[in-house]
Amino acid sequence: MATLAADCVNYEINIQVCPCTSESCENRGICCECIQASVKAGAPTACMNDTQRDDAPSALNAQAEPKCATNQVRNIEFCTCTYDGCDRQGVCCNCVRNHMTMDGTGRTACMK
């Protein structure tokens, strides 16, 4: 079942940081759903596709919730990251924001 914006713990932060221009996409701002749909389609997400972005919203990272009761277990099962010390596994939006670079060249493990 797809996650709704109301169920996404970091949606308000995600939507401010998201460089996707598809305003009508039901996954916009819901990073775990966006990533999984993009991987299934074999296409990178806007945030991992060399999209230029403003650095100003990166200050929002400190406000993000570190845990996701809605999808964390499912996301961990999907996650291909092998870094044992990562505290972002299962919280895709925090992982994405950690990997975002100004020039869009950052990549999460699942987007490599």
C-alpha positions, -999 to 999 in steps of 0.1 A, spaced: 0 0 0 14 34 -10 24 58 17 3 90 18 18 124 26 0 124 59 17 92 69 52 104 60 71 115 91 94 139 72 70 150 44 70 187 52 108 188 50 110 165 20 87 186 -1 108 217 6 140 199 -5 126 179 -34 139 191 -68 113 171 -87 93 194 -110 64 169 -114 40 187 -91 12 161 -98 33 130 -89 17 112 -60 52 102 -47 66 137 -47 80 143 -12 76 107 -2 111 96 -9 108 59 -1 79 55 -25 96 76 -52 128 56 -49 111 23 -51 90 33 -81 120 47 -99 141 16 -92 113 -5 -106 111 17 -137 148 16 -141 151 54 -139 169 77 -115 148 100 -92 150 137 -99 171 141 -68 197 116 -81 196 127 -117 221 155 -119 194 180 -109 208 214 -98 195 224 -64 197 252 -39 218 245 -8 195 265 15 171 237 24 199 215 37 196 233 70 163 214 74 181 181 79 186 188 116 148 189 120 141 156 103 128 127 123 154 99 125 129 70 125 99 61 103 72 39 119 53 37 87 78 21 63 112 16 81 110 -22 82 99 -24 45 126 1 35 154 -18 52 144 -49 33 146 -29 1 178 -11 10 210 -22 -8 233 -1 14 261 -23 30 275 4 53 270 -11 88 274 22 106 246 39 87 219 53 110 197 63 80 189 28 67 152 24 63 145 62 64 150 69 27 144 106 29 172 111 54 195 90 32 186 110 1 192 143 19 225 130 32 236 121 -4 223 152 -22 250 173 -36 247 208 -51 254 195 -86 232 164 -83 260 139 -86 254 123 -51 240 88 -52 223 65 -27 232 28 -28 199 20 -44 203 46 -71 239 35 -81 
